[in-house]
Amino acid sequence: MKNLTLCALLITSSLSAITLSEVIEKSLINSPSLESINAKIIANEHASDVANQFSNPELLLTKNTIDAAEPMSQTVLTIKQKLPYYGKRDSRQNITLAEDEVLKEKLNAAKAVMVQKVKTETYTIWENRELYKIIDEYITLTKQNIELYESYTSVEDNQHIGIMKAELSLADLEIQKSVLGAKIYASYAKLSYLAAFDVQNIEIDLKIAEKPDLDVLQPTLMKNPQLLVKDKELKKENAKIEVADINNYPDLNLIAGYAYRENFDNYFNFGLALSLPMYGTEDAQEEEVRAAALVVVSQKEDTKIAISSELKIYYAQMLSSYEVYHIIQDDALPQIAHMFELSNSSISTGGDLFKYIDVLFDKLALEQKSINAVSNYNKAQAQISQLAGELK
C-alpha cells in the first residue's frame, strides 16, 4: 500500500513539473520589475508626441483707464504664437525617440539578467536535489552495512569503535540531508519570486558539455546588453547636442491683436518678436551636453573592458569545472570504486568497519564535488549567456 502511494506521488510530481524554458517564458511576462520598464516606454511614447507639438498660444486681454471719449481708450485682445526655428521640433522629438531606444535596450538587458538569475537558481535546485539523492542513498547504504557488520561479527571493544564511527557518520548524513532540504525549499521560494508565480517542481537535467573555448566565446560580447545601452545613450546625447546647437537660433513669435474703442474706429495690430541670444547661455549649454556625451563615450569603453574581464572570469570557472569533473569521473572514481569493492567484501566477512566508512565517505565527497562541478559549469555558462544578451 505504501509503495502504491509513493508511486502515485511520484507520478503526480512528474506530471506537475515545469521546465526551465517555461519558467523563463513566464518570468519574462509576469515580472513586475520588467513591467515597470515597459511602463516607462509607454510614458516616453507620450513624451515623444508632446515634444513635436507647438507651444500653446497665449491670449491676452488688456484695458486701460483712459476716458472713453479719448482715442487712446481701448480694450485690446492679443494672441501670441511661438514658432520654433526650423527643425527644432524634430530635434526635440529625436531626443525622446533616442530615449525610447535606450529604454528598450535597458528592458532587454533586464530580461537577460532575469533569465540568468532564473537559470542560476534552477541550477542550484538541481545541485541540491542531486546532493540530497546521494545523501539519501548513502544513509540507506550505511544503515545496511551497520546491520550487516553486526550480524557477521561478535561485539568487541575495537569493533564498537567501528560501529560508533558508522553511527556518527550516519548522524552527519542526516544533518546534511536536513540542511539540503531547507536549501531546496528556499531555492524554490527564490525561483517563485523571480518567476512571479509559484514554482513547486522544476524539471531539469544538467550535464557537462564540451570544453569551453575563449576564442569562440569572445564574439558573443558584440551583443552585450550593457554595450548596446551605451550605444543608445550616446545616440541620445548626440540628439541633445543637435538641439543645443539649434537653440542658438531664436524662435519667432507671431503677435496679432484687435483693439476695441467705444467712440472711435476699431483696429488690428500685428507684430513679430524673437529672443536675442546675447549672453552666451546657449553656447554654454551646448558645451555642457558635449561634455556629457564624452562621459558616455568613456563609460562605453570602460564597459567593454569590464565585460571582457567578466567573460574571462566565467570562462576560467567553466574550464576549471570541466577539468574537475573529468578528473573525478575519469581518474578518481574508478580508483576509489576498486577500494570500495575491497572494503565492501571485507565488511561482509567482518572486516574493519572503520576503514570501510572512510572509503565510503571519500567516495561520497568525490561524487559531491562532481555534482558541484556540473552545477558551477552551467552557472558560469549562464553568466556568459547573460553577457551575450541571450533570453532563453
C-alpha positions in Angstrom: 0.0 0.0 0.0 2.8 2.4 0.9 4.6 1.6 -2.4 1.4 2.4 -4.3 1.1 5.7 -2.5 4.7 6.6 -3.2 4.3 5.7 -6.9 1.2 7.9 -7.1 3.1 10.8 -5.5 6.0 10.4 -7.9 3.7 10.3 -10.9 1.8 13.4 -9.8 5.0 15.2 -9.1 6.4 14.4 -12.6 3.2 15.5 -14.2 3.1 18.8 -12.4 6.8 19.6 -13.1 7.6 22.6 -15.2 10.5 23.0 -17.5 13.2 25.7 -17.3 12.2 27.2 -20.6 8.6 27.5 -19.4 9.7 29.3 -16.2 11.9 31.7 -18.2 9.0 32.4 -20.6 6.5 33.1 -17.8 9.0 35.2 -15.8 9.6 37.5 -18.8 5.9 38.1 -19.0 5.0 38.3 -15.3 7.9 40.1 -13.7 6.9 43.4 -12.0 10.4 44.8 -12.4 10.2 44.3 -16.2 6.7 45.7 -16.3 7.9 48.9 -14.7 10.4 49.4 -17.6 7.5 48.7 -20.1 5.5 51.4 -18.3 8.4 53.9 -18.8 8.5 53.0 -22.5 4.8 53.8 -22.8 5.2 57.1 -20.9 8.1 58.1 -23.2 5.9 57.5 -26.3 3.5 60.2 -25.0 6.6 62.4 -24.3 7.6 62.0 -27.9 4.2 63.2 -29.0 4.5 66.2 -26.8 8.0 67.1 -28.0 6.8 67.5 -31.6 3.9 69.9 -30.7 3.8 73.6 -30.9 3.7 75.6 -27.7 0.3 76.7 -26.6 -0.8 80.1 -27.9 -1.1 82.9 -25.4 -4.2 85.0 -25.3 -4.1 88.4 -23.6 -6.9 90.9 -22.8 -5.9 94.4 -21.7 -8.0 97.5 -21.0 -6.7 101.0 -20.0 -8.4 103.5 -17.7 -8.5 106.5 -20.1 -11.8 108.1 -20.6 -13.9 106.6 -23.4 -14.1 110.0 -25.1 -10.3 109.8 -25.7 -8.9 108.0 -28.8 -6.4 106.1 -26.6 -9.2 104.5 -24.6 -9.3 100.9 -25.8 -9.7 97.3 -24.9 -7.2 95.0 -26.7 -7.4 91.3 -27.3 -4.0 89.9 -28.3 -3.0 86.4 -29.4 0.6 85.3 -29.4 2.0 82.1 -31.0 5.6 80.8 -30.7 7.0 79.3 -33.9 10.2 77.2 -33.2 13.1 77.7 -35.5 13.1 75.3 -38.4 14.0 71.8 -37.3 13.7 72.4 -33.5 10.6 70.3 -33.0 12.1 67.4 -34.9 15.3 67.7 -33.0 13.5 67.7 -29.6 11.5 64.6 -30.8 14.7 62.9 -31.7 15.8 63.0 -28.1 12.6 61.2 -27.0 12.9 58.7 -29.8 16.5 58.0 -28.7 15.3 57.7 -25.1 12.8 55.1 -26.4 15.7 53.1 -27.8 17.6 53.4 -24.5 14.6 52.1 -22.5 14.1 49.2 -24.9 17.7 48.2 -24.6 17.5 48.5 -20.8 14.5 46.3 -21.0 16.4 43.7 -23.0 19.3 44.0 -20.5 17.0 43.5 -17.6 15.4 40.5 -19.3 18.9 39.0 -19.8 19.7 39.4 -16.1 16.3 37.9 -15.2 17.0 34.9 -17.4 20.4 34.4 -15.8 19.0 34.6 -12.3 16.3 32.1 -13.1 18.9 29.7 -14.6 21.3 30.1 -11.7 18.6 29.5 -9.1 17.3 26.5 -11.1 20.8 25.0 -11.3 21.1 25.5 -7.5 17.9 23.5 -7.1 19.3 20.7 -9.4 22.6 20.7 -7.4 20.9 20.4 -4.0 18.4 17.8 -5.3 21.3 15.6 -6.6 23.2 16.0 -3.4 20.0 15.2 -1.5 19.6 12.0 -3.5 23.1 10.7 -3.0 23.0 11.6 0.7 19.8 9.6 1.0 21.4 6.6 -0.9 24.4 6.8 1.5 22.2 6.8 4.5 20.5 3.7 3.3 23.8 2.1 2.5 25.4 3.0 5.8 22.4 1.6 7.8 22.6 -1.7 5.7 26.3 -2.1 6.4 25.9 -1.4 10.1 23.3 -4.2 10.3 25.4 -6.5 8.1 28.5 -5.8 10.2 26.7 -6.5 13.5 25.3 -9.8 12.1 28.8 -11.1 10.9 30.9 -10.1 13.9 31.0 -10.6 17.6 30.8 -7.4 19.6 34.3 -6.5 20.9 35.7 -3.2 22.1 37.6 -2.3 18.9 34.5 -3.3 16.8 32.4 -1.0 19.0 34.5 1.9 17.7 33.8 1.0 14.1 30.0 0.8 14.8 30.1 4.1 16.7 32.1 5.7 13.8 29.4 4.5 11.4 26.6 5.8 13.5 28.3 9.2 13.9 28.7 9.3 10.1 25.1 8.4 9.8 24.1 11.3 12.0 26.2 13.6 9.9 24.5 12.4 6.8 21.1 13.0 8.4 22.2 16.6 9.2 23.3 17.2 5.7 20.1 15.8 4.3 18.1 18.2 6.6 20.2 21.2 5.6 19.8 20.3 1.9 16.0 20.0 2.2 15.9 23.5 3.7 18.1 24.9 0.8 15.9 23.3 -1.8 12.8 24.8 -0.2 14.5 28.2 -0.1 15.6 28.0 -3.7 12.1 27.2 -4.8 10.9 30.3 -2.9 13.5 32.5 -4.6 12.7 31.0 -8.0 9.0 31.7 -7.4 9.8 35.3 -6.6 11.9 35.7 -9.8 9.2 34.0 -11.9 6.4 35.9 -10.2 4.4 32.7 -9.8 4.5 29.7 -7.6 7.1 27.1 -8.8 6.9 23.8 -6.8 8.7 21.4 -9.0 11.0 22.1 -11.9 12.2 19.5 -14.4 16.0 19.9 -15.1 18.8 17.6 -16.0 22.3 19.1 -16.1 25.4 17.8 -17.8 29.0 18.9 -18.5 29.0 20.0 -22.2 32.1 20.5 -24.3 35.3 22.1 -23.2 34.9 25.9 -23.3 36.8 27.9 -25.9 37.6 31.5 -25.2 38.0 32.4 -28.9 34.5 31.1 -29.6 33.0 33.0 -26.6 34.7 36.4 -27.4 32.5 37.3 -30.4 29.3 36.9 -28.3 30.2 40.1 -26.5 29.2 42.1 -29.6 25.6 41.8 -28.5 26.2 42.6 -24.9 23.2 44.5 -23.5 25.2 47.0 -21.5 27.2 48.0 -24.6 24.0 48.3 -26.6 22.6 50.5 -23.9 25.7 52.7 -24.0 25.3 53.0 -27.8 21.8 54.2 -27.5 22.7 56.6 -24.7 25.4 58.1 -26.9 22.8 58.5 -29.7 20.6 60.3 -27.2 23.4 62.6 -26.1 24.2 63.4 -29.8 20.5 64.3 -30.3 20.8 66.6 -27.3 23.9 68.2 -28.9 21.8 68.8 -32.1 19.1 70.6 -30.0 21.7 72.6 -28.1 23.3 73.7 -31.4 20.0 74.7 -33.0 18.9 76.6 -29.8 21.4 79.3 -30.9 18.8 80.3 -33.5 16.0 82.2 -31.9 12.3 81.2 -32.1 9.9 83.5 -33.8 6.8 84.8 -32.0 3.8 85.9 -34.1 1.5 88.5 -32.5 -1.9 89.7 -33.6 -4.3 91.9 -31.7 -7.7 93.6 -32.1 -8.3 96.9 -30.4 -11.9 97.9 -29.5 -12.6 101.7 -29.0 -16.0 102.8 -27.9 -16.2 106.1 -29.7 -13.6 105.6 -32.4 -12.8 103.1 -35.1 -11.5 99.7 -34.0 -8.3 98.4 -35.5 -6.0 95.3 -35.8 -2.3 95.3 -35.0 0.3 92.7 -36.0 3.9 92.1 -34.8 6.9 89.8 -34.5 9.0 89.0 -31.5 12.2 87.0 -31.0 14.7 86.4 -28.3 18.3 87.6 -28.7 21.0 85.1 -27.7 23.3 87.8 -26.5 24.8 86.4 -23.2 26.3 83.1 -24.4 23.8 80.9 -22.5 23.1 78.7 -25.4 26.8 78.2 -26.1 27.5 77.1 -22.5 24.5 74.7 -22.7 25.9 73.2 -25.9 29.3 72.7 -24.3 27.6 71.0 -21.3 25.8 68.4 -23.4 29.0 67.8 -25.4 30.8 67.0 -22.2 28.0 64.7 -21.2 28.4 62.9 -24.5 32.1 62.4 -23.8 31.2 60.9 -20.4 29.1 58.3 -22.2 31.9 57.5 -24.6 34.3 56.9 -21.7 31.7 54.8 -19.9 31.3 52.7 -23.1 35.0 52.0 -23.2 35.0 51.1 -19.5 32.1 48.8 -20.1 34.0 47.0 -22.9 36.9 46.4 -20.6 34.6 45.2 -17.7 32.7 42.7 -19.8 35.8 41.3 -21.3 37.2 40.8 -17.8 33.9 39.2 -16.7 34.0 36.8 -19.7 37.5 35.6 -18.8 36.4 35.1 -15.2 33.4 32.9 -16.2 35.4 31.1 -18.8 38.0 30.2 -16.1 35.2 28.9 -13.9 33.8 26.8 -16.7 37.2 25.4 -17.6 38.0 24.6 -14.0 34.6 22.9 -13.5 35.1 20.9 -16.7 38.6 19.7 -15.6 37.5 18.9 -12.1 34.6 16.9 -13.4 36.7 14.8 -15.7 39.4 14.3 -13.1 36.8 12.9 -10.8 34.9 10.8 -13.3 37.9 9.6 -15.4 40.5 9.1 -12.7 39.4 9.3 -9.1 36.1 7.5 -9.1 37.4 4.4 -10.9 40.2 4.1 -8.4 38.1 4.5 -5.4 35.5 2.1 -6.8 38.1 -0.7 -6.6 38.9 0.3 -3.0 35.2 0.4 -2.3 34.7 -3.1 -3.7 37.6 -4.5 -1.5 36.2 -2.7 1.6 32.7 -3.9 0.8 33.8 -7.6 0.5 35.8 -7.2 3.7 32.9 -5.8 5.7 30.7 -8.8 4.6 33.2 -11.1 6.3 33.6 -9.0 9.5 36.4 -6.7 8.3 37.3 -3.3 9.7 34.1 -1.1 9.5 36.1 2.0 10.4 38.2 1.8 7.2 35.1 1.0 5.2 33.3 4.1 6.4 36.4 6.2 5.5 36.4 4.8 1.9 32.6 5.2 1.7 32.8 8.9 2.6 35.8 9.5 0.3 33.6 8.3 -2.5 30.7 10.5 -1.3 33.0 13.5 -1.2 34.1 12.9 -4.8 30.5 12.5 -6.0 29.5 15.7 -4.3 32.4 17.6 -5.9 31.4 16.1 -9.3 27.8 17.4 -8.8 29.2 20.8 -7.7 31.4 20.9 -10.8 28.4 20.3 -13.1 26.4 23.0 -11.4 29.2 25.5 -11.4 29.9 24.8 -15.1 26.3 25.6 -16.0 26.1 28.6 -13.7 29.2 30.1 -15.3 27.7 29.4 -18.8 24.5 31.2 -17.7 26.6 34.2 -16.8 28.3 34.2 -20.2 24.8 33.9 -21.8 23.7 37.0 -19.9 26.8 38.8 -21.2 25.7 37.8 -24.7 22.2 39.1 -24.1 20.5 35.7 -24.5 16.9 35.4 -23.5 16.5 31.7 -23.4 
